[in-house]
Amino acid sequence: MTVLSGCFFFLKRTRAITYFQDIGIFALLFAALVHDIDHPGNNNDFEINSKSPLALIYNDISVLESHHASVAFRLLEKEDLNFMKSV
């Protein structure tokens, strides 16, 4: 939640918000929200060196980044969470 809070603070406290369209602000805040979703508290090197299940799933390539994106997309597949359903 820190990344989301930081982005929101930056947008509100600077003139940055004036340079974005609404869809850009939404995309920024959504990306910030899912940036570290379901983070295990380790870094990529730890995941790879410990041969964690995540490292095996993502073949030691951008393990945590791939995991965060996967969790976000799996959540969006749920009927009640898919805010893009009508798009």
HELIX and SHEET records of a PDB file:
HELIX    1   1 THR A    2  ARG A   13  1                                  12    
HELIX    2   2 ALA A   16  TYR A   19  5                                   4    
HELIX    3   3 ASP A   22  VAL A   34  1                                  13    
HELIX    4   4 ASN A   44  ASN A   49  1                                   6    
HELIX    5   5 PRO A   53  ILE A   57  1                                   5    
HELIX    6   6 VAL A   63  LEU A   76  1                                  14    
END                                                                             
